């Protein structure tokens, strides 16, 4: 049996890092971890190929080679996934589809022979058996949230790691919180399920033996969902493994803001090599946090929590949302002020949307506020799939103003410096997590050309570099990296000016 695994293209969004990747001569940020894991679950004697369309184009020869074409995608990859399905249909290829996009919205897709929905640990094996027996059904699904201790090590041999800026690893699935707008508990459940220590070490070893040295994104929905097990088992094991291997990886992950409340946890994460964390901050407006049931963010000084993590040696990346029913018109200025004051350099600001299956989707459906069309998953296209309480034109204009402000060179470089002043690398963190490589030097040279010579905001770039060299030389590499990220964010934000502010009635 010949299996082609296809990962559709990502649009140009904040998270694609497309414009920043050019500085380090990489083609994509992360490999398709889900497909690589699915490949490892398939019979060993089957032939397998993988085409990541963020790396190379999908050809007719790729498709005609295969007995089955497996497609997995996130919601933001919907348009590309539809193109892949159409391409396969044109060549009479049999299509198998799974992953988050199809699990929550398979009824939107024609041309798929078999849907393998939910978590592959439950639904893939019955499908494979039926393929062999010649009686495969159209849909395989399950509401079960399986034990992930049996999940195999991803089949890394299917990709060329040199094309990616980071590798990925999963320790847990699920989140203990119940935010109204989030589909994590729909997809992965409310109770965090974790892998055992031996399994995680096997995955680290596999990356190490494959020659990877650099960043590893721990892709968990909420890495600290089970803090007790994390502190007692995983982090001590990661610290020991990293020491024995002389710290080949730096780690970053996603977590809830209550990470700031646990100094022991942050210390252990720092010793293990974690230096970045994405936090869903969402909004400084307390009423909006209560509205969306973001209980872990309420009744706290959000900026102080961010500073505490920065002081503990973490670059805090933040997710922010506008469009809550409780948002006042002043929310746009409040978001700008909070982002600038807190030094959250990578601030991903999006419009509120209601993914299918979420409590927000159900509530808005009851209220008759859902709009036609699908949730795009793209926080850079000014789309909404419901009627907001705030005047729509006011909301979109205010949203555009946030992005045009926080990513303007002056404000962006000021925010980098605010972060660097708070950042305090822990003494117990290794000095060298990964070696400086040739492409790092190339990125610095390119930054001088593109940011220090060609861009209009070049004086702010030079001001940041000189201030860092004089006052915080140990953070010079951070100032360069964050400057490069800013180049990407400005390119993405610039396209907002070309998106017209439509009347809400046009979307109904």
C-alpha positions as CSV (number, residue, x, y, z in Angstrom):
1,X,0.0,0.0,0.0
2,X,1.3,3.5,-0.9
3,X,0.2,6.4,1.3
4,X,0.8,10.0,0.4
5,X,0.4,12.4,3.4
6,X,-0.4,16.0,2.5
7,X,-0.2,19.0,4.7
8,X,-2.0,22.0,3.1
9,X,-0.5,25.6,2.8
10,X,-0.9,28.1,5.6
11,X,-2.0,31.6,4.5
12,X,0.2,34.5,5.3
13,X,-0.7,35.2,9.0
14,X,1.1,36.4,12.1
15,X,1.7,32.7,13.0
16,X,3.2,31.8,9.6
17,X,6.3,33.9,10.3
18,X,6.8,33.8,6.5
19,X,8.7,37.1,6.2
20,X,10.9,36.3,9.3
21,X,11.8,32.8,8.0
22,X,13.6,34.4,5.0
23,X,16.2,35.9,7.4
24,X,17.2,32.4,8.6
25,X,16.8,30.7,5.2
26,X,14.0,28.4,6.3
27,X,10.7,27.5,4.5
28,X,8.3,26.8,7.4
29,X,8.2,27.3,11.1
30,X,7.0,23.8,12.2
31,X,6.7,20.4,10.7
32,X,3.2,18.7,10.4
33,X,3.5,16.8,13.7
34,X,0.0,15.2,13.4
35,X,0.7,13.7,10.0
36,X,4.1,12.5,11.1
37,X,2.5,10.8,14.1
38,X,-0.2,9.2,11.9
39,X,2.5,7.9,9.5
40,X,4.1,6.1,12.5
41,X,0.7,4.5,13.3
42,X,0.3,3.0,9.8
43,X,1.6,-0.5,9.1
44,X,5.4,-0.5,8.8
45,X,5.4,-2.3,5.5
46,X,3.3,0.4,3.8
47,X,5.2,2.9,1.7
48,X,4.8,6.5,2.8
49,X,5.6,9.9,1.4
50,X,4.9,13.3,2.9
51,X,4.3,16.6,1.0
52,X,4.2,19.7,3.2
53,X,2.9,22.3,0.8
54,X,4.5,25.0,2.9
55,X,7.8,23.5,1.7
56,X,7.0,22.3,-1.8
57,X,4.2,22.2,-4.3
58,X,1.9,19.1,-4.6
59,X,2.4,17.5,-8.0
60,X,0.3,15.2,-10.2
61,X,3.1,12.6,-9.9
62,X,2.8,12.8,-6.1
63,X,-0.9,12.0,-6.2
64,X,-0.8,9.3,-8.9
65,X,1.9,7.5,-7.0
66,X,-0.4,6.9,-4.1
67,X,-3.1,4.4,-3.3
68,X,-4.6,6.8,-0.8
69,X,-4.0,10.5,-0.1
70,X,-4.2,11.4,3.6
71,X,-4.9,15.1,4.3
72,X,-4.8,16.7,7.8
73,X,-5.3,20.4,8.4
74,X,-6.1,23.1,10.9
75,X,-9.1,25.4,10.3
76,X,-6.9,28.2,8.9
77,X,-5.8,25.8,6.1
78,X,-9.3,25.3,4.9
79,X,-8.9,26.9,1.4
80,X,-5.7,25.0,0.7
81,X,-7.3,21.7,1.8
82,X,-10.2,22.2,-0.6
83,X,-7.7,22.8,-3.4
84,X,-5.9,19.6,-2.5
85,X,-9.1,17.6,-2.5
86,X,-10.1,19.0,-5.9
87,X,-6.7,18.2,-7.2
88,X,-7.0,14.6,-6.0
89,X,-10.5,14.3,-7.4
90,X,-9.4,15.4,-10.8
91,X,-6.8,12.6,-10.8
92,X,-9.3,10.0,-9.4
93,X,-7.3,9.6,-6.2
94,X,-8.9,8.2,-3.1
95,X,-8.9,10.9,-0.3
96,X,-8.8,10.3,3.5
97,X,-9.2,13.4,5.6
98,X,-8.7,14.0,9.4
99,X,-7.5,16.5,11.9
100,X,-9.1,19.5,13.6
101,X,-10.5,21.1,10.4
102,X,-12.5,18.0,9.4
103,X,-13.3,16.8,13.0
104,X,-15.4,19.9,13.6
105,X,-16.6,20.6,10.0
106,X,-16.4,17.5,7.8
107,X,-19.9,18.2,6.5
108,X,-18.5,21.3,4.6
109,X,-16.3,19.1,2.4
110,X,-17.2,17.1,-0.7
111,X,-14.9,14.8,-2.6
112,X,-13.5,13.0,0.4
113,X,-13.8,9.2,0.3
114,X,-13.2,8.6,4.0
115,X,-13.2,10.8,7.1
116,X,-11.1,9.6,10.0
117,X,-12.2,12.0,12.7
118,X,-11.3,12.7,16.4
119,X,-8.0,11.3,17.8
120,X,-6.2,8.9,15.5
121,X,-5.3,6.6,18.5
122,X,-9.0,5.6,18.4
123,X,-10.2,5.9,14.9
124,X,-7.2,5.1,12.6
125,X,-6.8,1.4,13.5
126,X,-10.4,0.4,12.6
127,X,-10.0,2.3,9.3
128,X,-6.7,0.6,8.4
129,X,-8.3,-2.8,9.2
130,X,-11.2,-2.0,6.9
131,X,-8.9,-0.9,4.1
132,X,-7.1,-4.2,4.3
133,X,-10.4,-6.1,4.4
134,X,-11.8,-4.0,1.5
135,X,-14.8,-2.7,3.4
136,X,-13.8,0.9,4.5
137,X,-16.7,3.1,5.6
138,X,-17.2,6.8,4.8
139,X,-16.8,8.0,8.4
140,X,-14.9,6.9,11.4
141,X,-15.5,8.9,14.5
142,X,-15.4,8.6,18.3
143,X,-16.1,10.7,21.3
144,X,-13.4,8.9,23.3
145,X,-10.4,10.8,24.6
146,X,-7.8,8.0,24.5
147,X,-4.7,7.4,26.7
148,X,-1.8,8.9,24.7
149,X,0.8,6.8,26.3
150,X,0.6,4.5,23.3
151,X,1.1,7.2,20.8
152,X,4.2,6.4,18.7
153,X,7.3,8.5,18.1
154,X,6.6,10.7,14.9
155,X,8.2,9.4,11.7
156,X,10.8,12.1,11.4
157,X,12.5,10.4,8.4
158,X,9.7,11.7,6.2
159,X,10.9,15.3,6.3
160,X,14.0,17.3,5.8
161,X,14.5,19.1,9.1
162,X,16.7,21.7,7.5
163,X,13.6,23.3,6.0
164,X,12.1,24.2,9.4
165,X,13.0,26.7,12.1
166,X,11.7,24.5,14.9
167,X,10.7,21.0,15.7
168,X,7.6,19.9,17.7
169,X,6.7,17.6,20.5
170,X,3.5,16.9,22.4
171,X,3.4,16.0,26.1
172,X,-0.3,16.4,26.9
173,X,-3.7,17.0,25.4
174,X,-6.6,18.9,26.9
175,X,-7.1,21.9,29.2
176,X,-8.6,22.2,32.7
177,X,-10.3,25.5,31.8
178,X,-13.5,26.2,30.0
179,X,-13.2,29.4,28.1
180,X,-16.3,30.1,26.1
181,X,-14.7,30.8,22.8
182,X,-12.1,28.0,22.8
183,X,-12.5,24.7,21.0
184,X,-9.7,22.9,22.8
185,X,-12.1,21.0,25.1
186,X,-14.2,20.1,22.1
187,X,-11.3,18.5,20.4
188,X,-9.2,17.3,23.2
189,X,-11.3,17.3,26.4
190,X,-11.3,19.0,29.7
191,X,-9.0,16.7,31.6
192,X,-5.3,17.0,30.6
193,X,-3.9,13.6,29.4
194,X,-0.2,13.2,29.6
195,X,2.5,10.9,28.2
196,X,4.8,9.1,30.6
197,X,8.4,10.2,31.1
198,X,9.9,7.3,29.1
199,X,7.8,8.2,26.1
200,X,8.8,11.8,26.2
201,X,12.5,10.9,26.5
202,X,12.1,8.6,23.5
203,X,10.7,11.5,21.5
204,X,13.6,13.7,22.6
205,X,16.1,11.0,21.7
206,X,14.5,10.6,18.3
207,X,14.9,14.3,17.5
208,X,18.5,14.2,18.9
209,X,19.4,11.2,16.8
210,X,17.9,12.8,13.7
211,X,20.5,15.6,14.1
212,X,18.2,18.3,15.3
213,X,19.8,21.1,17.4
214,X,17.7,24.1,18.2
215,X,14.2,25.1,19.2
216,X,11.5,22.6,20.1
217,X,7.9,23.7,20.4
218,X,5.9,21.7,23.0
219,X,2.6,22.0,21.4
220,X,0.3,21.2,24.3
221,X,-3.0,23.0,24.7
222,X,-1.9,24.1,28.2
223,X,1.5,22.8,29.2
224,X,0.8,23.4,32.9
225,X,-2.6,21.7,32.9
226,X,-1.3,19.1,35.4
227,X,1.3,21.1,37.4
228,X,1.7,18.4,40.0
229,X,2.9,15.7,37.5
230,X,4.9,18.3,35.6
231,X,6.9,19.4,38.6
232,X,7.3,15.9,40.1
233,X,8.1,13.9,37.0
234,X,8.5,15.5,33.6
235,X,10.6,18.6,34.3
236,X,13.2,16.8,36.5
237,X,13.5,14.2,33.8
238,X,13.9,16.9,31.1
239,X,16.5,18.7,33.2
240,X,18.6,15.5,33.6
241,X,18.2,14.6,29.9
242,X,19.2,18.0,28.7
243,X,22.3,18.1,31.0
244,X,23.5,14.7,29.7
245,X,23.1,15.9,26.1
246,X,24.7,19.3,26.8
247,X,21.5,21.2,26.2
248,X,20.8,20.6,22.4
249,X,17.3,22.1,22.5
250,X,15.6,25.3,23.7
251,X,11.9,24.8,24.5
252,X,8.8,26.9,24.3
253,X,5.2,26.2,24.8
254,X,1.7,27.5,25.6
255,X,0.4,27.9,29.1
256,X,-2.2,29.7,31.2
257,X,-1.2,32.9,33.1
258,X,-1.4,31.2,36.5
259,X,2.1,29.9,35.6
260,X,3.2,33.2,37.1
261,X,1.9,32.1,40.5
262,X,4.3,29.2,40.8
263,X,8.0,30.1,41.2
264,X,9.1,26.5,41.6
265,X,7.4,25.6,38.3
266,X,9.1,28.5,36.5
267,X,12.5,27.7,38.0
268,X,12.2,24.0,36.8
269,X,11.0,25.1,33.4
270,X,14.0,27.4,33.1
271,X,16.4,24.7,34.1
272,X,14.9,22.4,31.5
273,X,15.6,25.0,28.8
274,X,12.2,26.7,28.4
275,X,12.7,30.4,27.5
276,X,9.4,31.4,25.7
277,X,5.8,30.9,26.6
278,X,2.6,31.9,24.8
279,X,-0.2,33.1,27.2
280,X,-3.8,33.7,26.3
281,X,-4.1,37.1,28.0
282,X,-7.1,38.1,25.8
283,X,-8.1,41.5,27.3
284,X,-7.4,43.9,30.1
285,X,-11.2,44.4,30.4
286,X,-12.3,42.4,33.5
287,X,-16.0,42.3,32.4
288,X,-15.0,40.7,29.1
289,X,-12.9,38.1,30.9
290,X,-15.9,37.2,33.1
291,X,-18.1,37.1,30.0
292,X,-15.9,34.5,28.3
293,X,-15.3,32.5,31.5
294,X,-11.6,33.2,31.5
295,X,-11.5,32.6,35.2
296,X,-7.7,32.1,35.4
297,X,-7.2,35.7,34.2
298,X,-9.7,37.4,36.5
299,X,-9.0,39.1,39.8
300,X,-5.3,39.6,39.1
301,X,-2.9,42.2,37.8
302,X,-2.3,40.8,34.3
303,X,0.7,43.1,33.7
304,X,2.3,42.2,37.0
305,X,1.9,38.5,36.1
306,X,3.6,39.1,32.7
307,X,6.4,40.9,34.4
308,X,6.9,38.1,36.9
309,X,7.4,35.6,34.0
310,X,9.7,38.0,32.2
311,X,11.7,38.5,35.4
312,X,12.0,34.7,35.7
313,X,13.6,34.4,32.2
314,X,10.7,34.0,29.8
315,X,9.7,35.9,26.7
316,X,6.0,36.1,27.1
317,X,4.1,36.0,23.8
318,X,0.4,37.0,24.2
319,X,-2.9,36.3,22.5
320,X,-5.4,39.2,22.6
321,X,-9.0,39.5,21.5
322,X,-11.4,42.3,20.7
323,X,-15.1,42.0,20.0
324,X,-16.5,40.7,23.3
325,X,-20.0,41.8,24.1
326,X,-18.7,43.5,27.2
327,X,-16.0,45.5,25.3
328,X,-16.4,49.3,25.6
329,X,-15.4,51.6,22.7
330,X,-12.3,52.4,24.8
331,X,-11.0,48.8,24.5
332,X,-8.8,49.6,21.5
333,X,-6.8,52.2,23.5
334,X,-6.8,49.9,26.5
335,X,-5.3,47.0,24.5
336,X,-2.6,49.2,23.0
337,X,-1.7,50.7,26.4
338,X,-1.5,47.2,28.0
339,X,0.6,45.7,25.3
340,X,3.0,48.6,25.3
341,X,3.2,48.8,29.1
342,X,3.7,45.0,29.6
343,X,6.4,44.5,27.0
344,X,4.6,41.7,25.2
345,X,6.5,42.0,22.0
346,X,4.8,39.2,20.1
347,X,1.2,40.3,20.6
348,X,-1.3,38.4,18.5
349,X,-4.5,40.5,18.4
350,X,-7.5,38.9,16.8
351,X,-11.2,39.5,16.4
352,X,-13.4,37.3,18.4
353,X,-14.9,34.4,16.4
354,X,-17.0,31.4,17.4
355,X,-15.5,28.0,16.3
356,X,-18.1,25.3,15.8
357,X,-18.8,23.2,18.8
358,X,-17.8,25.9,21.4
359,X,-20.1,27.2,24.0
360,X,-19.8,30.6,22.3
361,X,-21.1,29.1,19.0
362,X,-24.0,27.5,20.8
363,X,-24.9,30.8,22.6
364,X,-24.7,32.9,19.5
365,X,-26.7,30.4,17.6
366,X,-29.5,30.6,20.2
367,X,-29.3,34.4,20.0
368,X,-29.6,34.3,16.2
369,X,-26.3,36.2,15.8
370,X,-24.3,33.7,13.7
371,X,-23.5,34.8,10.2
372,X,-23.3,32.8,7.0
373,X,-20.0,31.4,6.1
374,X,-17.4,29.6,8.1
375,X,-15.0,30.5,10.8
376,X,-11.8,31.0,8.9
377,X,-9.3,30.6,11.7
378,X,-7.3,33.4,10.2
379,X,-6.7,36.4,12.6
380,X,-5.5,38.5,9.7
381,X,-8.5,38.7,7.4
382,X,-10.8,40.9,9.5
383,X,-13.5,38.2,9.3
384,X,-16.1,37.5,12.0
385,X,-18.8,34.8,12.0
386,X,-21.3,36.5,14.2
387,X,-22.9,39.9,14.7
388,X,-21.0,41.8,17.5
389,X,-22.7,44.0,20.0
390,X,-20.4,46.9,19.1
391,X,-21.0,48.7,15.9
392,X,-19.2,46.5,13.3
393,X,-17.5,49.4,11.5
394,X,-16.3,50.8,14.8
395,X,-15.0,47.4,15.8
396,X,-13.1,46.8,12.6
397,X,-11.6,50.3,12.5
398,X,-10.5,50.1,16.1
399,X,-9.0,46.7,15.4
400,X,-7.0,48.0,12.5
401,X,-5.8,50.9,14.6
402,X,-4.5,48.5,17.3
403,X,-2.4,46.6,14.7
404,X,-1.2,49.7,12.9
405,X,-0.1,51.2,16.3
406,X,1.6,48.2,18.1
407,X,3.6,47.1,15.0
408,X,4.6,50.6,13.9
409,X,8.5,50.7,14.2
410,X,8.5,53.2,17.1
411,X,6.1,51.4,19.3
412,X,7.4,48.0,18.4
413,X,11.0,48.7,19.2
414,X,10.0,50.5,22.4
415,X,8.2,47.4,23.4
416,X,11.2,45.2,22.7
417,X,13.2,47.5,25.0
418,X,10.5,47.3,27.7
419,X,10.8,43.6,27.6
420,X,14.6,43.5,27.7
421,X,14.6,45.7,30.8
422,X,12.3,43.2,32.6
423,X,14.0,40.0,31.2
424,X,16.2,38.3,33.7
425,X,17.9,35.1,32.6
426,X,18.0,32.7,35.5
427,X,21.4,31.7,36.8
428,X,20.4,28.1,36.7
429,X,19.7,28.2,33.0
430,X,22.5,26.9,30.7
431,X,24.5,29.5,29.0
432,X,24.5,27.6,25.7
433,X,21.4,25.8,24.7
434,X,22.3,25.4,21.1
435,X,25.2,26.4,19.0
436,X,25.2,29.6,16.9
437,X,24.9,28.4,13.3
438,X,25.8,30.0,10.0
439,X,22.2,31.0,9.3
440,X,22.1,33.0,12.6
441,X,25.0,35.1,11.3
442,X,23.2,35.5,8.0
443,X,20.1,36.6,9.8
444,X,22.0,39.3,11.6
445,X,23.5,40.6,8.3
446,X,20.1,40.6,6.7
447,X,18.6,42.5,9.6
448,X,21.1,45.2,9.1
449,X,20.2,45.5,5.4
450,X,16.4,45.3,5.7
451,X,15.8,46.8,9.1
452,X,18.8,49.1,9.5
453,X,19.1,50.5,6.0
454,X,16.0,49.9,3.9
455,X,13.1,50.4,6.4
456,X,11.7,53.8,7.2
457,X,11.9,53.0,10.9
458,X,15.6,52.2,10.8
459,X,16.5,54.8,13.4
460,X,14.5,52.8,16.0
461,X,16.3,49.6,15.0
462,X,19.7,51.2,15.6
463,X,18.6,52.8,18.8
464,X,17.5,49.4,20.1
465,X,20.7,47.7,19.1
466,X,23.0,50.3,20.6
467,X,21.0,50.4,23.8
468,X,21.2,46.7,24.1
469,X,24.9,46.6,23.4
470,X,25.6,49.3,26.0
471,X,23.2,48.3,28.7
472,X,22.2,44.6,28.2
473,X,24.7,43.0,25.9
474,X,23.7,39.5,27.1
475,X,20.4,40.0,25.4
476,X,21.7,41.2,22.1
477,X,20.6,38.0,20.3
478,X,17.1,38.5,21.6
479,X,17.0,42.1,20.3
480,X,18.0,40.9,16.8
481,X,15.5,38.0,16.8
482,X,12.6,40.2,18.0
483,X,13.5,42.9,15.5
484,X,13.3,40.3,12.7
485,X,9.9,39.1,14.0
486,X,8.7,42.8,13.8
487,X,9.6,42.9,10.1
488,X,7.2,40.0,9.6
489,X,4.4,41.4,11.7
490,X,4.6,44.7,9.9
491,X,4.3,43.0,6.5
492,X,1.2,41.0,7.7
493,X,-0.4,44.0,9.4
494,X,0.1,46.1,6.3
495,X,-2.5,44.1,4.4
496,X,-5.2,45.3,6.7
497,X,-5.2,48.7,5.1
498,X,-6.3,47.1,1.8
499,X,-9.3,45.2,3.5
500,X,-12.4,47.3,3.2
501,X,-14.6,47.8,6.2
502,X,-17.9,46.3,5.0
503,X,-21.3,46.9,6.4
504,X,-22.5,44.0,8.7
505,X,-25.6,43.6,6.6
506,X,-23.4,42.4,3.7
507,X,-22.4,39.4,5.8
508,X,-25.9,38.3,6.8
